[in-house]
Amino acid sequence: TSAEYDLLWLLASNAGRILSREDIFERLRGIEYDGQDRSIDVRISRIRPKIGDDPENPKRIKTVRSKGYLFVKEGN
């Protein structure tokens, strides 16, 4: 979907940097994160298999507990 593409583009454009849910919401939706919405998590779970990332042991899009998401550059 276009929402998944936008999220993947944002993560890849910031490869090597942890993006919090707050950052992602602000940049993609232009609104403040309410602390409850899980739509970003759902999109990440849909993107991972599409890019060949193992959902059980992701190598490209990592979840950083209590911080956000990290897109890992290829070769790292």
C-alpha positions as CSV (number, residue, x, y, z in Angstrom):
1,T,0.0,0.0,0.0
2,S,1.1,3.6,-0.3
3,A,1.1,3.9,3.5
4,E,3.5,1.0,3.7
5,Y,5.7,2.4,1.0
6,D,5.8,5.8,2.7
7,L,6.8,4.1,6.0
8,L,9.5,2.0,4.3
9,W,10.9,5.1,2.5
10,L,11.0,7.0,5.8
11,L,12.9,4.2,7.5
12,A,15.3,3.6,4.6
13,S,16.0,7.3,4.3
14,N,17.0,7.3,8.0
15,A,18.9,4.0,7.9
16,G,21.1,3.6,10.9
17,R,18.9,5.9,13.1
18,I,16.2,4.8,15.5
19,L,12.9,6.4,14.7
20,S,10.4,6.5,17.5
21,R,6.7,6.0,16.9
22,E,6.3,9.7,17.8
23,D,8.8,10.6,15.0
24,I,7.0,8.4,12.5
25,F,3.6,9.7,13.3
26,E,4.7,13.3,13.1
27,R,6.4,12.8,9.7
28,L,3.9,10.6,8.0
29,R,0.6,11.8,9.5
30,G,1.4,15.3,10.7
31,I,-0.2,14.5,14.0
32,E,1.0,13.8,17.5
33,Y,1.3,10.1,18.6
34,D,-1.3,9.3,21.3
35,G,0.6,6.4,22.8
36,Q,-2.1,3.9,22.0
37,D,-2.3,3.6,18.2
38,R,-0.6,0.4,16.9
39,S,-1.0,1.1,13.2
40,I,2.8,1.7,12.7
41,D,3.4,-1.8,14.3
42,V,0.9,-3.4,11.9
43,R,2.5,-1.7,8.9
44,I,5.9,-2.9,10.0
45,S,4.7,-6.4,10.4
46,R,3.3,-6.3,6.8
47,I,6.4,-4.7,5.3
48,R,8.9,-7.2,6.8
49,P,7.9,-10.3,4.7
50,K,7.5,-8.1,1.6
51,I,11.1,-7.2,1.8
52,G,12.3,-10.7,2.7
53,D,12.8,-9.9,6.4
54,D,12.1,-12.7,8.8
55,P,9.4,-11.5,11.2
56,E,10.7,-13.8,13.9
57,N,14.3,-12.6,13.6
58,P,14.3,-9.4,11.5
59,K,17.6,-8.2,10.1
60,R,16.5,-5.1,8.0
61,I,13.8,-3.5,10.2
62,K,14.6,-4.0,13.8
63,T,12.4,-3.2,16.8
64,V,14.4,-1.4,19.4
65,R,12.5,-1.9,22.7
66,S,11.1,1.3,24.2
67,K,12.8,3.4,21.5
68,G,11.3,2.6,18.0
69,Y,12.4,1.1,14.8
70,L,15.8,0.9,13.1
71,F,16.4,0.2,9.4
72,V,19.7,-1.6,9.0
73,K,21.8,-0.8,5.9
74,E,22.6,-3.8,3.8
75,G,25.9,-5.3,4.7
76,N,25.7,-4.3,8.4
